[in-house]
Amino acid sequence: MQTKTLNQNKTSVQFPISKKRMSLEEWRESRRRGIGSSDCAAVLGLDNYKTPLDVYLDKIGEAPEQEETLKMRFGLEAEPIIARMFEQKTGLMVHNDFKIRIHPVYPFLIANLDRTVISNNGRGVGILEIKTTSEAYQKTWEDEVPIGYYVQIQHQLMVTGYKYGYFAILFFGFTGVKDFQVVEVKRDDSFIKNTLLPRLIDFWMMHVQTRVPPEPANLNDLKVLYPRTTTGKEVEARAELLEIVNRLREVKETLKPMEKEKEKLEEQVRIAFLDAEILTHQGAMIATYKQSKDTLKFNQKQFETENPELAQRYYSIVPGSRRLLIK
């Protein structure tokens, strides 16, 4: 990312970059050149949907392009309304922030703020982070800020140097808006200094800059990093992994008789249906056994027999799957 710097008392000050004249592609490219607030939970292994590898691939330009969903579009369109609701509820003033904020020391730490908050009690400028979500997630906000969002706003406070921020959350249900909440968050210098900042620096220096991907965090990561096995290659199990393998062996042995019992019980229930689709007890439905719709199936074997040369043109190699066997 190109940044303007000012040497003042031997301190490098990074000026924000205006987004007003940026195209969507330019903005996306700018996000790839630094760790943004929405990346932090994944880098720390706290995101349910993204892994450190997902962030790494995005930063080196090898992640698949993410298409804008209707939910994402609605969230953007709703921001001005929620910002006004925040002003009405708190009496505070908010400003749109058309800038890419850059950390004063580490220019690869960047933040895009939804809004800034102008305090009327001498606290200075703060941050407003706007969220729209389902009422199903409302309970997760009752006691404390969900950890992923907490990391997000602490990253923004770290980059900007501000001391406080707010979440404005609009909860939706099947019948429309269910609730609106405002949650204040103060800057956590201990968390920033001891956890957030060193982990982000390590991720950028050890992975993004060196083009060394982080270790896989799930099976999808494993498939991305290692699409094929190396024939005959061995890896030595550490003590903690050996414990996991032994525990897995115990669990499989425990479940084996239960799986057999499950299959037998299911067979007995299926037989009881005869040609019916619904099983009831005293008028209440307790199970169903319905037949799916008939489908057409391509007779590949017959086609290959009758058209061998044509069939060969449509073959493609499909990587074999990996099967875990505990010895």
Summary of the structure (lengths in Angstrom):
residues: 327
radius of gyration: 27.3
end to end distance: 51.0
largest distance: 86.1
contacts: 770
relative contact order: 0.09
helix: 43%
strand: 20%
